[in-house]
Amino acid sequence: MKIEKGIPIQVFKRSLVSNTLKEMEVGDSVLIPKEDIFTRQRFHKVAARINIKVFSRTVKEGVRIWRVK
């Protein structure tokens, strides 16, 4: 087994999504690539957990999620 030093800890998607939602203002949006269905679902679940309302629509490039409250 090889010991490695100085490797940064990766941020879990939940933390990344939660931080993104908290930084967003009403009317802001993010674009999720088509192939990343997990992140789309995570945005909706995390938003509900932290009492933020979001709205999503499928667009040509993927899924756009807006913060509405």
mmCIF file of the N, C-alpha and C atoms, coordinates in Angstrom:
data_MODEL
# 
_entry.id   MODEL 
# 
loop_
_atom_site.group_PDB 
_atom_site.id 
_atom_site.type_symbol 
_atom_site.label_atom_id 
_atom_site.label_alt_id 
_atom_site.label_comp_id 
_atom_site.label_asym_id 
_atom_site.label_entity_id 
_atom_site.label_seq_id 
_atom_site.pdbx_PDB_ins_code 
_atom_site.Cartn_x 
_atom_site.Cartn_y 
_atom_site.Cartn_z 
_atom_site.occupancy 
_atom_site.B_iso_or_equiv 
_atom_site.pdbx_formal_charge 
_atom_site.auth_seq_id 
_atom_site.auth_comp_id 
_atom_site.auth_asym_id 
_atom_site.auth_atom_id 
_atom_site.pdbx_PDB_model_num 
ATOM 1   N N  . MET A 1 1  ? 0.858   -1.177 0.000   1.00 0.00 ? 1  MET A N  1 
ATOM 2   C CA . MET A 1 1  ? 0.000   0.000  0.000   1.00 0.00 ? 1  MET A CA 1 
ATOM 3   C C  . MET A 1 1  ? 0.901   1.235  0.000   1.00 0.00 ? 1  MET A C  1 
ATOM 4   N N  . LYS A 1 2  ? 0.565   2.193  -0.849  1.00 0.00 ? 2  LYS A N  1 
ATOM 5   C CA . LYS A 1 2  ? 1.374   3.409  -0.982  1.00 0.00 ? 2  LYS A CA 1 
ATOM 6   C C  . LYS A 1 2  ? 0.720   4.556  -0.224  1.00 0.00 ? 2  LYS A C  1 
ATOM 7   N N  . ILE A 1 3  ? 1.475   5.215  0.630   1.00 0.00 ? 3  ILE A N  1 
ATOM 8   C CA . ILE A 1 3  ? 0.986   6.375  1.374   1.00 0.00 ? 3  ILE A CA 1 
ATOM 9   C C  . ILE A 1 3  ? 1.250   7.621  0.528   1.00 0.00 ? 3  ILE A C  1 
ATOM 10  N N  . GLU A 1 4  ? 0.201   8.433  0.347   1.00 0.00 ? 4  GLU A N  1 
ATOM 11  C CA . GLU A 1 4  ? 0.330   9.659  -0.437  1.00 0.00 ? 4  GLU A CA 1 
ATOM 12  C C  . GLU A 1 4  ? 0.040   10.866 0.445   1.00 0.00 ? 4  GLU A C  1 
ATOM 13  N N  . LYS A 1 5  ? 0.787   11.911 0.246   1.00 0.00 ? 5  LYS A N  1 
ATOM 14  C CA . LYS A 1 5  ? 0.620   13.134 1.035   1.00 0.00 ? 5  LYS A CA 1 
ATOM 15  C C  . LYS A 1 5  ? 0.240   14.294 0.129   1.00 0.00 ? 5  LYS A C  1 
ATOM 16  N N  . GLY A 1 6  ? -0.471  15.261 0.694   1.00 0.00 ? 6  GLY A N  1 
ATOM 17  C CA . GLY A 1 6  ? -0.777  16.492 -0.024  1.00 0.00 ? 6  GLY A CA 1 
ATOM 18  C C  . GLY A 1 6  ? -1.905  16.359 -1.045  1.00 0.00 ? 6  GLY A C  1 
ATOM 19  N N  . ILE A 1 7  ? -2.711  15.311 -0.963  1.00 0.00 ? 7  ILE A N  1 
ATOM 20  C CA . ILE A 1 7  ? -3.832  15.140 -1.875  1.00 0.00 ? 7  ILE A CA 1 
ATOM 21  C C  . ILE A 1 7  ? -5.031  15.861 -1.264  1.00 0.00 ? 7  ILE A C  1 
ATOM 22  N N  . PRO A 1 8  ? -5.596  16.872 -1.951  1.00 0.00 ? 8  PRO A N  1 
ATOM 23  C CA . PRO A 1 8  ? -6.728  17.613 -1.378  1.00 0.00 ? 8  PRO A CA 1 
ATOM 24  C C  . PRO A 1 8  ? -7.980  16.742 -1.281  1.00 0.00 ? 8  PRO A C  1 
ATOM 25  N N  . ILE A 1 9  ? -8.779  16.988 -0.257  1.00 0.00 ? 9  ILE A N  1 
ATOM 26  C CA . ILE A 1 9  ? -10.037 16.280 -0.063  1.00 0.00 ? 9  ILE A CA 1 
ATOM 27  C C  . ILE A 1 9  ? -11.055 16.845 -1.036  1.00 0.00 ? 9  ILE A C  1 
ATOM 28  N N  . GLN A 1 10 ? -11.732 15.968 -1.761  1.00 0.00 ? 10 GLN A N  1 
ATOM 29  C CA . GLN A 1 10 ? -12.738 16.423 -2.707  1.00 0.00 ? 10 GLN A CA 1 
ATOM 30  C C  . GLN A 1 10 ? -14.021 16.790 -1.982  1.00 0.00 ? 10 GLN A C  1 
ATOM 31  N N  . VAL A 1 11 ? -14.693 17.819 -2.494  1.00 0.00 ? 11 VAL A N  1 
ATOM 32  C CA . VAL A 1 11 ? -15.967 18.255 -1.927  1.00 0.00 ? 11 VAL A CA 1 
ATOM 33  C C  . VAL A 1 11 ? -17.053 17.297 -2.403  1.00 0.00 ? 11 VAL A C  1 
ATOM 34  N N  . PHE A 1 12 ? -17.898 16.846 -1.467  1.00 0.00 ? 12 PHE A N  1 
ATOM 35  C CA . PHE A 1 12 ? -19.022 15.997 -1.850  1.00 0.00 ? 12 PHE A CA 1 
ATOM 36  C C  . PHE A 1 12 ? -20.004 16.815 -2.668  1.00 0.00 ? 12 PHE A C  1 
ATOM 37  N N  . LYS A 1 13 ? -20.719 16.157 -3.582  1.00 0.00 ? 13 LYS A N  1 
ATOM 38  C CA . LYS A 1 13 ? -21.686 16.872 -4.427  1.00 0.00 ? 13 LYS A CA 1 
ATOM 39  C C  . LYS A 1 13 ? -22.722 17.606 -3.590  1.00 0.00 ? 13 LYS A C  1 
ATOM 40  N N  . ARG A 1 14 ? -23.155 17.000 -2.479  1.00 0.00 ? 14 ARG A N  1 
ATOM 41  C CA . ARG A 1 14 ? -24.177 17.646 -1.661  1.00 0.00 ? 14 ARG A CA 1 
ATOM 42  C C  . ARG A 1 14 ? -23.673 18.998 -1.168  1.00 0.00 ? 14 ARG A C  1 
ATOM 43  N N  . SER A 1 15 ? -22.425 19.040 -0.705  1.00 0.00 ? 15 SER A N  1 
ATOM 44  C CA . SER A 1 15 ? -21.858 20.306 -0.232  1.00 0.00 ? 15 SER A CA 1 
ATOM 45  C C  . SER A 1 15 ? -21.738 21.304 -1.366  1.00 0.00 ? 15 SER A C  1 
ATOM 46  N N  . LEU A 1 16 ? -21.303 20.819 -2.518  1.00 0.00 ? 16 LEU A N  1 
ATOM 47  C CA . LEU A 1 16 ? -21.159 21.695 -3.672  1.00 0.00 ? 16 LEU A CA 1 
ATOM 48  C C  . LEU A 1 16 ? -22.507 22.267 -4.091  1.00 0.00 ? 16 LEU A C  1 
ATOM 49  N N  . VAL A 1 17 ? -23.533 21.422 -4.140  1.00 0.00 ? 17 VAL A N  1 
ATOM 50  C CA . VAL A 1 17 ? -24.877 21.863 -4.520  1.00 0.00 ? 17 VAL A CA 1 
ATOM 51  C C  . VAL A 1 17 ? -25.433 22.811 -3.470  1.00 0.00 ? 17 VAL A C  1 
ATOM 52  N N  . SER A 1 18 ? -25.285 22.464 -2.204  1.00 0.00 ? 18 SER A N  1 
ATOM 53  C CA . SER A 1 18 ? -25.790 23.302 -1.114  1.00 0.00 ? 18 SER A CA 1 
ATOM 54  C C  . SER A 1 18 ? -25.136 24.685 -1.148  1.00 0.00 ? 18 SER A C  1 
ATOM 55  N N  . ASN A 1 19 ? -23.828 24.714 -1.308  1.00 0.00 ? 19 ASN A N  1 
ATOM 56  C CA . ASN A 1 19 ? -23.120 26.002 -1.357  1.00 0.00 ? 19 ASN A CA 1 
ATOM 57  C C  . ASN A 1 19 ? -23.550 26.816 -2.565  1.00 0.00 ? 19 ASN A C  1 
ATOM 58  N N  . THR A 1 20 ? -23.723 26.157 -3.708  1.00 0.00 ? 20 THR A N  1 
ATOM 59  C CA . THR A 1 20 ? -24.164 26.852 -4.915  1.00 0.00 ? 20 THR A CA 1 
ATOM 60  C C  . THR A 1 20 ? -25.544 27.462 -4.703  1.00 0.00 ? 20 THR A C  1 
ATOM 61  N N  . LEU A 1 21 ? -26.469 26.685 -4.147  1.00 0.00 ? 21 LEU A N  1 
ATOM 62  C CA . LEU A 1 21 ? -27.826 27.188 -3.903  1.00 0.00 ? 21 LEU A CA 1 
ATOM 63  C C  . LEU A 1 21 ? -27.821 28.370 -2.949  1.00 0.00 ? 21 LEU A C  1 
ATOM 64  N N  . LYS A 1 22 ? -27.008 28.299 -1.910  1.00 0.00 ? 22 LYS A N  1 
ATOM 65  C CA . LYS A 1 22 ? -26.955 29.389 -0.933  1.00 0.00 ? 22 LYS A CA 1 
ATOM 66  C C  . LYS A 1 22 ? -26.365 30.661 -1.534  1.00 0.00 ? 22 LYS A C  1 
ATOM 67  N N  . GLU A 1 23 ? -25.457 30.516 -2.503  1.00 0.00 ? 23 GLU A N  1 
ATOM 68  C CA . GLU A 1 23 ? -24.847 31.677 -3.155  1.00 0.00 ? 23 GLU A CA 1 
ATOM 69  C C  . GLU A 1 23 ? -25.765 32.303 -4.203  1.00 0.00 ? 23 GLU A C  1 
ATOM 70  N N  . MET A 1 24 ? -26.688 31.504 -4.727  1.00 0.00 ? 24 MET A N  1 
ATOM 71  C CA . MET A 1 24 ? -27.586 32.009 -5.771  1.00 0.00 ? 24 MET A CA 1 
ATOM 72  C C  . MET A 1 24 ? -28.602 32.981 -5.196  1.00 0.00 ? 24 MET A C  1 
ATOM 73  N N  . GLU A 1 25 ? -28.923 34.009 -5.981  1.00 0.00 ? 25 GLU A N  1 
ATOM 74  C CA . GLU A 1 25 ? -29.991 34.933 -5.622  1.00 0.00 ? 25 GLU A CA 1 
ATOM 75  C C  . GLU A 1 25 ? -31.213 34.561 -6.450  1.00 0.00 ? 25 GLU A C  1 
ATOM 76  N N  . VAL A 1 26 ? -32.390 35.015 -6.020  1.00 0.00 ? 26 VAL A N  1 
ATOM 77  C CA . VAL A 1 26 ? -33.614 34.745 -6.766  1.00 0.00 ? 26 VAL A CA 1 
ATOM 78  C C  . VAL A 1 26 ? -33.442 35.249 -8.200  1.00 0.00 ? 26 VAL A C  1 
ATOM 79  N N  . GLY A 1 27 ? -33.749 34.393 -9.161  1.00 0.00 ? 27 GLY A N  1 
ATOM 80  C CA . GLY A 1 27 ? -33.593 34.725 -10.573 1.00 0.00 ? 27 GLY A CA 1 
ATOM 81  C C  . GLY A 1 27 ? -32.316 34.178 -11.190 1.00 0.00 ? 27 GLY A C  1 
ATOM 82  N N  . ASP A 1 28 ? -31.340 33.789 -10.367 1.00 0.00 ? 28 ASP A N  1 
ATOM 83  C CA . ASP A 1 28 ? -30.104 33.198 -10.879 1.00 0.00 ? 28 ASP A CA 1 
ATOM 84  C C  . ASP A 1 28 ? -30.384 31.767 -11.334 1.00 0.00 ? 28 ASP A C  1 
ATOM 85  N N  . SER A 1 29 ? -29.560 31.270 -12.258 1.00 0.00 ? 29 SER A N  1 
ATOM 86  C CA . SER A 1 29 ? -29.735 29.908 -12.737 1.00 0.00 ? 29 SER A CA 1 
ATOM 87  C C  . SER A 1 29 ? -28.385 29.236 -12.955 1.00 0.00 ? 29 SER A C  1 
ATOM 88  N N  . VAL A 1 30 ? -28.413 27.916 -13.023 1.00 0.00 ? 30 VAL A N  1 
ATOM 89  C CA . VAL A 1 30 ? -27.236 27.114 -13.351 1.00 0.00 ? 30 VAL A CA 1 
ATOM 90  C C  . VAL A 1 30 ? -27.635 26.141 -14.454 1.00 0.00 ? 30 VAL A C  1 
ATOM 91  N N  . LEU A 1 31 ? -26.665 25.758 -15.264 1.00 0.00 ? 31 LEU A N  1 
ATOM 92  C CA . LEU A 1 31 ? -26.913 24.813 -16.342 1.00 0.00 ? 31 LEU A CA 1 
ATOM 93  C C  . LEU A 1 31 ? -26.250 23.493 -15.979 1.00 0.00 ? 31 LEU A C  1 
ATOM 94  N N  . ILE A 1 32 ? -27.041 22.426 -15.959 1.00 0.00 ? 32 ILE A N  1 
ATOM 95  C CA . ILE A 1 32 ? -26.547 21.088 -15.674 1.00 0.00 ? 32 ILE A CA 1 
ATOM 96  C C  . ILE A 1 32 ? -26.479 20.334 -17.003 1.00 0.00 ? 32 ILE A C  1 
ATOM 97  N N  . PRO A 1 33 ? -25.340 19.731 -17.345 1.00 0.00 ? 33 PRO A N  1 
ATOM 98  C CA . PRO A 1 33 ? -25.247 18.979 -18.602 1.00 0.00 ? 33 PRO A CA 1 
ATOM 99  C C  . PRO A 1 33 ? -26.275 17.842 -18.659 1.00 0.00 ? 33 PRO A C  1 
ATOM 100 N N  . LYS A 1 34 ? -26.722 17.512 -19.868 1.00 0.00 ? 34 LYS A N  1 
ATOM 101 C CA . LYS A 1 34 ? -27.739 16.479 -20.068 1.00 0.00 ? 34 LYS A CA 1 
ATOM 102 C C  . LYS A 1 34 ? -27.405 15.169 -19.380 1.00 0.00 ? 34 LYS A C  1 
ATOM 103 N N  . GLU A 1 35 ? -26.146 14.763 -19.459 1.00 0.00 ? 35 GLU A N  1 
ATOM 104 C CA . GLU A 1 35 ? -25.757 13.454 -18.937 1.00 0.00 ? 35 GLU A CA 1 
ATOM 105 C C  . GLU A 1 35 ? -25.640 13.394 -17.413 1.00 0.00 ? 35 GLU A C  1 
ATOM 106 N N  . ASP A 1 36 ? -25.788 14.520 -16.724 1.00 0.00 ? 36 ASP A N  1 
ATOM 107 C CA . ASP A 1 36 ? -25.625 14.547 -15.262 1.00 0.00 ? 36 ASP A CA 1 
ATOM 108 C C  . ASP A 1 36 ? -26.979 14.611 -14.553 1.00 0.00 ? 36 ASP A C  1 
ATOM 109 N N  . ILE A 1 37 ? -27.776 13.573 -14.710 1.00 0.00 ? 37 ILE A N  1 
ATOM 110 C CA . ILE A 1 37 ? -29.104 13.503 -14.091 1.00 0.00 ? 37 ILE A CA 1 
ATOM 111 C C  . ILE A 1 37 ? -28.997 13.511 -12.571 1.00 0.00 ? 37 ILE A C  1 
ATOM 112 N N  . PHE A 1 38 ? -27.950 12.890 -12.024 1.00 0.00 ? 38 PHE A N  1 
ATOM 113 C CA . PHE A 1 38 ? -27.783 12.831 -10.570 1.00 0.00 ? 38 PHE A CA 1 
ATOM 114 C C  . PHE A 1 38 ? -27.719 14.232 -9.964  1.00 0.00 ? 38 PHE A C  1 
ATOM 115 N N  . THR A 1 39 ? -26.969 15.135 -10.590 1.00 0.00 ? 39 THR A N  1 
ATOM 116 C CA . THR A 1 39 ? -26.846 16.494 -10.053 1.00 0.00 ? 39 THR A CA 1 
ATOM 117 C C  . THR A 1 39 ? -28.175 17.230 -10.117 1.00 0.00 ? 39 THR A C  1 
ATOM 118 N N  . ARG A 1 40 ? -28.944 17.019 -11.169 1.00 0.00 ? 40 ARG A N  1 
ATOM 119 C CA . ARG A 1 40 ? -30.265 17.653 -11.263 1.00 0.00 ? 40 ARG A CA 1 
ATOM 120 C C  . ARG A 1 40 ? -31.141 17.213 -10.094 1.00 0.00 ? 40 ARG A C  1 
ATOM 121 N N  . GLN A 1 41 ? -31.178 15.913 -9.835  1.00 0.00 ? 41 GLN A N  1 
ATOM 122 C CA . GLN A 1 41 ? -31.979 15.391 -8.732  1.00 0.00 ? 41 GLN A CA 1 
ATOM 123 C C  . GLN A 1 41 ? -31.466 15.928 -7.397  1.00 0.00 ? 41 GLN A C  1 
ATOM 124 N N  . ARG A 1 42 ? -30.153 15.994 -7.258  1.00 0.00 ? 42 ARG A N  1 
ATOM 125 C CA . ARG A 1 42 ? -29.541 16.479 -6.016  1.00 0.00 ? 42 ARG A CA 1 
ATOM 126 C C  . ARG A 1 42 ? -29.933 17.938 -5.767  1.00 0.00 ? 42 ARG A C  1 
ATOM 127 N N  . PHE A 1 43 ? -29.946 18.773 -6.810  1.00 0.00 ? 43 PHE A N  1 
ATOM 128 C CA . PHE A 1 43 ? -30.340 20.175 -6.654  1.00 0.00 ? 43 PHE A CA 1 
ATOM 129 C C  . PHE A 1 43 ? -31.743 20.274 -6.056  1.00 0.00 ? 43 PHE A C  1 
ATOM 130 N N  . HIS A 1 44 ? -32.678 19.496 -6.573  1.00 0.00 ? 44 HIS A N  1 
ATOM 131 C CA . HIS A 1 44 ? -34.053 19.549 -6.077  1.00 0.00 ? 44 HIS A CA 1 
ATOM 132 C C  . HIS A 1 44 ? -34.153 19.052 -4.638  1.00 0.00 ? 44 HIS A C  1 
ATOM 133 N N  . LYS A 1 45 ? -33.460 17.972 -4.307  1.00 0.00 ? 45 LYS A N  1 
ATOM 134 C CA . LYS A 1 45 ? -33.513 17.420 -2.950  1.00 0.00 ? 45 LYS A CA 1 
ATOM 135 C C  . LYS A 1 45 ? -32.870 18.358 -1.930  1.00 0.00 ? 45 LYS A C  1 
ATOM 136 N N  . VAL A 1 46 ? -31.701 18.875 -2.271  1.00 0.00 ? 46 VAL A N  1 
ATOM 137 C CA . VAL A 1 46 ? -31.003 19.778 -1.339  1.00 0.00 ? 46 VAL A CA 1 
ATOM 138 C C  . VAL A 1 46 ? -31.781 21.077 -1.182  1.00 0.00 ? 46 VAL A C  1 
ATOM 139 N N  . ALA A 1 47 ? -32.331 21.602 -2.260  1.00 0.00 ? 47 ALA A N  1 
ATOM 140 C CA . ALA A 1 47 ? -33.117 22.843 -2.189  1.00 0.00 ? 47 ALA A CA 1 
ATOM 141 C C  . ALA A 1 47 ? -34.303 22.669 -1.246  1.00 0.00 ? 47 ALA A C  1 
ATOM 142 N N  . ALA A 1 48 ? -34.989 21.548 -1.345  1.00 0.00 ? 48 ALA A N  1 
ATOM 143 C CA . ALA A 1 48 ? -36.137 21.299 -0.459  1.00 0.00 ? 48 ALA A CA 1 
ATOM 144 C C  . ALA A 1 48 ? -35.681 21.204 0.994   1.00 0.00 ? 48 ALA A C  1 
ATOM 145 N N  . ARG A 1 49 ? -34.535 20.571 1.216   1.00 0.00 ? 49 ARG A N  1 
ATOM 146 C CA . ARG A 1 49 ? -34.026 20.395 2.580   1.00 0.00 ? 49 ARG A CA 1 
ATOM 147 C C  . ARG A 1 49 ? -33.660 21.730 3.223   1.00 0.00 ? 49 ARG A C  1 
ATOM 148 N N  . ILE A 1 50 ? -33.140 22.676 2.436   1.00 0.00 ? 50 ILE A N  1 
ATOM 149 C CA . ILE A 1 50 ? -32.734 23.971 3.014   1.00 0.00 ? 50 ILE A CA 1 
ATOM 150 C C  . ILE A 1 50 ? -33.748 25.076 2.711   1.00 0.00 ? 50 ILE A C  1 
ATOM 151 N N  . ASN A 1 51 ? -34.970 24.667 2.334   1.00 0.00 ? 51 ASN A N  1 
ATOM 152 C CA . ASN A 1 51 ? -36.105 25.580 2.147   1.00 0.00 ? 51 ASN A CA 1 
ATOM 153 C C  . ASN A 1 51 ? -35.854 26.639 1.071   1.00 0.00 ? 51 ASN A C  1 
ATOM 154 N N  . ILE A 1 52 ? -35.311 26.204 -0.051  1.00 0.00 ? 52 ILE A N  1 
ATOM 155 C CA . ILE A 1 52 ? -35.118 27.066 -1.208  1.00 0.00 ? 52 ILE A CA 1 
ATOM 156 C C  . ILE A 1 52 ? -35.956 26.479 -2.336  1.00 0.00 ? 52 ILE A C  1 
ATOM 157 N N  . LYS A 1 53 ? -36.695 27.326 -3.034  1.00 0.00 ? 53 LYS A N  1 
ATOM 158 C CA . LYS A 1 53 ? -37.522 26.864 -4.153  1.00 0.00 ? 53 LYS A CA 1 
ATOM 159 C C  . LYS A 1 53 ? -36.735 27.002 -5.454  1.00 0.00 ? 53 LYS A C  1 
ATOM 160 N N  . VAL A 1 54 ? -36.763 25.932 -6.249  1.00 0.00 ? 54 VAL A N  1 
ATOM 161 C CA . VAL A 1 54 ? -36.106 25.957 -7.550  1.00 0.00 ? 54 VAL A CA 1 
ATOM 162 C C  . VAL A 1 54 ? -37.085 25.507 -8.624  1.00 0.00 ? 54 VAL A C  1 
ATOM 163 N N  . PHE A 1 55 ? -36.783 25.861 -9.857  1.00 0.00 ? 55 PHE A N  1 
ATOM 164 C CA . PHE A 1 55 ? -37.612 25.536 -11.011 1.00 0.00 ? 55 PHE A CA 1 
ATOM 165 C C  . PHE A 1 55 ? -36.659 25.101 -12.116 1.00 0.00 ? 55 PHE A C  1 
ATOM 166 N N  . SER A 1 56 ? -36.966 24.003 -12.797 1.00 0.00 ? 56 SER A N  1 
ATOM 167 C CA . SER A 1 56 ? -36.052 23.537 -13.840 1.00 0.00 ? 56 SER A CA 1 
ATOM 168 C C  . SER A 1 56 ? -36.782 23.310 -15.156 1.00 0.00 ? 56 SER A C  1 
ATOM 169 N N  . ARG A 1 57 ? -36.028 23.488 -16.233 1.00 0.00 ? 57 ARG A N  1 
ATOM 170 C CA . ARG A 1 57 ? -36.535 23.249 -17.572 1.00 0.00 ? 57 ARG A CA 1 
ATOM 171 C C  . ARG A 1 57 ? -35.416 22.611 -18.396 1.00 0.00 ? 57 ARG A C  1 
ATOM 172 N N  . THR A 1 58 ? -35.815 21.678 -19.252 1.00 0.00 ? 58 THR A N  1 
ATOM 173 C CA . THR A 1 58 ? -34.861 21.067 -20.165 1.00 0.00 ? 58 THR A CA 1 
ATOM 174 C C  . THR A 1 58 ? -34.620 22.026 -21.325 1.00 0.00 ? 58 THR A C  1 
ATOM 175 N N  . VAL A 1 59 ? -33.354 22.291 -21.611 1.00 0.00 ? 59 VAL A N  1 
ATOM 176 C CA . VAL A 1 59 ? -32.961 23.129 -22.733 1.00 0.00 ? 59 VAL A CA 1 
ATOM 177 C C  . VAL A 1 59 ? -32.029 22.311 -23.626 1.00 0.00 ? 59 VAL A C  1 
ATOM 178 N N  . LYS A 1 60 ? -31.655 22.846 -24.766 1.00 0.00 ? 60 LYS A N  1 
ATOM 179 C CA . LYS A 1 60 ? -30.836 22.104 -25.720 1.00 0.00 ? 60 LYS A CA 1 
ATOM 180 C C  . LYS A 1 60 ? -29.519 21.620 -25.092 1.00 0.00 ? 60 LYS A C  1 
ATOM 181 N N  . GLU A 1 61 ? -28.914 22.438 -24.256 1.00 0.00 ? 61 GLU A N  1 
ATOM 182 C CA . GLU A 1 61 ? -27.604 22.122 -23.673 1.00 0.00 ? 61 GLU A CA 1 
ATOM 183 C C  . GLU A 1 61 ? -27.678 21.198 -22.462 1.00 0.00 ? 61 GLU A C  1 
ATOM 184 N N  . GLY A 1 62 ? -28.865 21.033 -21.865 1.00 0.00 ? 62 GLY A N  1 
ATOM 185 C CA . GLY A 1 62 ? -29.009 20.220 -20.657 1.00 0.00 ? 62 GLY A CA 1 
ATOM 186 C C  . GLY A 1 62 ? -30.248 20.616 -19.888 1.00 0.00 ? 62 GLY A C  1 
ATOM 187 N N  . VAL A 1 63 ? -30.080 20.840 -18.590 1.00 0.00 ? 63 VAL A N  1 
ATOM 188 C CA . VAL A 1 63 ? -31.190 21.254 -17.732 1.00 0.00 ? 63 VAL A CA 1 
ATOM 189 C C  . VAL A 1 63 ? -30.785 22.544 -17.038 1.00 0.00 ? 63 VAL A C  1 
ATOM 190 N N  . ARG A 1 64 ? -31.616 23.557 -17.139 1.00 0.00 ? 64 ARG A N  1 
ATOM 191 C CA . ARG A 1 64 ? -31.367 24.828 -16.461 1.00 0.00 ? 64 ARG A CA 1 
ATOM 192 C C  . ARG A 1 64 ? -32.228 24.867 -15.208 1.00 0.00 ? 64 ARG A C  1 
ATOM 193 N N  . ILE A 1 65 ? -31.599 25.206 -14.070 1.00 0.00 ? 65 ILE A N  1 
ATOM 194 C CA . ILE A 1 65 ? -32.295 25.281 -12.788 1.00 0.00 ? 65 ILE A CA 1 
ATOM 195 C C  . ILE A 1 65 ? -32.202 26.712 -12.275 1.00 0.00 ? 65 ILE A C  1 
ATOM 196 N N  . TRP A 1 66 ? -33.363 27.302 -12.001 1.00 0.00 ? 66 TRP A N  1 
ATOM 197 C CA . TRP A 1 66 ? -33.459 28.661 -11.470 1.00 0.00 ? 66 TRP A CA 1 
ATOM 198 C C  . TRP A 1 66 ? -33.823 28.634 -10.001 1.00 0.00 ? 66 TRP A C  1 
ATOM 199 N N  . ARG A 1 67 ? -33.300 29.585 -9.250  1.00 0.00 ? 67 ARG A N  1 
ATOM 200 C CA . ARG A 1 67 ? -33.758 29.790 -7.879  1.00 0.00 ? 67 ARG A CA 1 
ATOM 201 C C  . ARG A 1 67 ? -34.922 30.760 -7.953  1.00 0.00 ? 67 ARG A C  1 
ATOM 202 N N  . VAL A 1 68 ? -36.087 30.361 -7.412  1.00 0.00 ? 68 VAL A N  1 
ATOM 203 C CA . VAL A 1 68 ? -37.272 31.209 -7.483  1.00 0.00 ? 68 VAL A CA 1 
ATOM 204 C C  . VAL A 1 68 ? -37.707 31.723 -6.116  1.00 0.00 ? 68 VAL A C  1 
ATOM 205 N N  . LYS A 1 69 ? -37.141 31.221 -5.036  1.00 0.00 ? 69 LYS A N  1 
ATOM 206 C CA . LYS A 1 69 ? -37.444 31.738 -3.685  1.00 0.00 ? 69 LYS A CA 1 
ATOM 207 C C  . LYS A 1 69 ? -36.260 31.509 -2.787  1.00 0.00 ? 69 LYS A C  1 
# 
